[in-house]
Amino acid sequence: MYSPPSDPADAQRLADVHDKAAALGATPHGPLVWGWHGRTLSRRADHTERGACWLRRLAAPADKAGGKFWTGTADAARSVPLAVRRPELHGLHDHSDGTYAYRTELTGFVDSPPCSPDPVLRQELDLPASWWASLLTDLGQLGAVPTDRVAVRQEWIDRAVSRFTGAPAPQVTEWVTAHGDLHFANLTTDGPTILDWEGWGIVI
C-alpha cells in the first residue's frame, strides 16, 4: 500500500527528482515517505520564509497527468474553508521531462503525528471528547462545500458493500462533500488535522 513503485527504476527516478525542489525555495531533508503504491513521494523540507514544510511530489506518465487526484490539494486550498484543520498549501510547481509529468506541492508541516501509520487501526486510541467534537465540526463544514469533484459514486457502493458484507447495498439518497479517504492514518493525534486531500469531493 504505502510502498515504492514495483519497478526500482521508477523509485529511483522519483527519488532523484524529489531532491530538486529549488523552484519552490525548499530544501528537502529527512526520511522519504512513499504514498499509495509509490504514486507520491514526500519528506520534510525547510523553506527560507515558511520554515518547516512538507514537500510532496506526484508523478504520472505525461499523457495521463491531471484529473481529480492530481488537483485535489490545490482544489481544497481554493474551496475548503480555512476553519477546517488541514495543512496550508504554500506553493505548487509543475514540470515535465516529456515522458513523465511531476507536480510538487509545498504545504505547512504538521508536527502532530498521525493516529496510525497505515489505514488499519491496530491499537486502541485514547482520544478526548474535544478531538471528536473538532472532527465532527470540520466534517460538517466540509459537507456544505459546493464542488463538482466526485469522490464516491453509487456504483462503487453497490460493488463494495456486496463484496465485503454479502448484503445488498443501500441506495443512498442524500449526498454531501466528503474527504474521500478518511481513516486514522490521515488524522493527527492533536486537533485533529486532516491530511491528504487528493481525493475529496461529493459522494454521489
N, C-alpha and C positions, 0 to 999 in steps of 0.2 A: 504494500500500500504506500507507505512513505519510504521510498527507496530510490536509488539511482535508476536511470534507464537500463534496460536489459543489455543494450549494446554499450560496452565500455568506451567505444569511440564517442558516442553521444554524450556520455557522462563527462568525459574529458573536455569535449568541446564546450559544453555549458559551463564547466568549472573555469576554463580559460577565459571565456567571455565575462564571467562574473567578476573577475578581478579588474576589469576595465570600466570603472564607473565614474571617470573624470567628468563626463557630461553633466552629471548631477552634483558635482563637487563633493562626493563622498569617498571616504577611504574605508573599504571593507576589511574586516578582520574577524577572528574567532572562527568557531566551527561552522561548516556548511550544513544546512538543513534542507533535505530534499522534500519535495511535495509529492502529490499523488503520482505514482508510477514515473517519477523523475521528470514530470512536466514543468516543474518550477524548482528553483534553487534559491535559497535565502541565507542571509547571515547578517550579523550586526555590522553597523558602519558608523563612522564618525563624520559629521558634517561641520564645516567651518562656522556656519551660522546656526544651524539647527541642533548641534550637539549630537547626542546618541540617537541613532536612527536604525531602521530596519530596511535592508536592501533586498528586493525580491526580483528575480529575473524569470520571465516566461519565455518559452521558446516553442516555435512551431515551424513546419515547412512554410516557406514564403507564400505559397499559394493557398495555405489553409489558415493563415493568421487572421485574427479578428473574431467577431462573434461574442456571445454572452460572457464566456469565461475570460476572454481577453480584455474586455472593457469593464468588468464588474467593479473593481476598486475605484476607477475613475467615475463611473456612474453613481456609485454610492456617495462619493465625495460631493457630487453635484446635487443629489436628490434627497439623501437621508438627513434628517435634522441633526444638527451638531449636538443636541442633547443626548442622542443615542451614543453610548460609550463605544467607541471604535478608534483604531489608530488613525491619526490625521495624515492625509496624503500631502506630502510636501512637493513632490515632483514626479514627472513621467519623462521617459525618453524612449523613443522607438528607433530601431535601425535594422538593416538587413544586409546580409552579405551576398544576396542574390539567390542563395539556396535556402537559408533559414532566416526567419524574422524573429526579432527579440523585442520584448518590452521590459523596461526597467522601471520599477516602482520604488520610490523612496518615501517611507512613512515614519511616523513617530515610533520610537522604541517603547515597548510596553514592558516595564520592569517586573510586573507580576507574572508568575509562571502559569501555564495552563493547568486546568484541573486534572488533566490526564495526558500522557504522552501520545496517545492514539485514541481513536473514536470509541473504543471499547473500554468502559469504565471497569477497572479491575479491583478497586478497593473502595470502601465506604468513605464518603466525604462528609466532613463536619462543617457545613456552610450555615452562616447565621441567617435569620429571617430577613435581615436587610439585604442580603445578597439576592435572595429570591424575589423580594419586592422590587429591587432595582432592575432585575432581568425582566420581570413582567411589565414594568413601566416602559422599558426600552422596546420590547416586542410590541406593546400596544401602540407606541408611536410609529414604529416601522410599519405596522399593519395598515396604517392610514396613508402611507406614501403612495401617490399615484405613479404608475410606471407601465411601460409596455414590455418590460422584461418578463420572461416567464421562467419560473423555477421548476414547477411540478405540474404535470397535466393529469387529467382523469385517467388517461390511457396507462400511465405509469402506475397509478394507484391500483388499477384493475389487475395489472400483472403482478405487482409486488405483494399485495395482500393475499391473493390467491396462492402465490408461490410459497410464501413463508408461513401462512396460517392454515391453508387448505379451505378457508372460508371465502364466500363471495365478497367482493369489495363493496363498500358503501358508495353510493352515489353522492358526491359532495355537492351541495347546493349553495354554499356561501364560501367565497374565496377572499383572501387578504394577501397583502405583500408580506413576504417572509424572508428569512436569511437564506434558506435553501440548503444549508449544511450545518445545522445547529446541533452540536454534540459537545462533550466535555473537553475535547482537545481544542475546541475553538472558543472556550470560555475560560477566563482567567480566575484565579482564586480570589483576587481582590476586585471589587466593583460589582459585577464582573465587567471586564472589557470584552466585547465580541470581536473575534478575529476572523480573517479570511472571508472577504466579501465578494469573491469572484462569481458565485452562483446565485446571488439574491434575485428576488423577483416575485411575481404573483404565482401562487399555486392555483392552477386552473385546469 
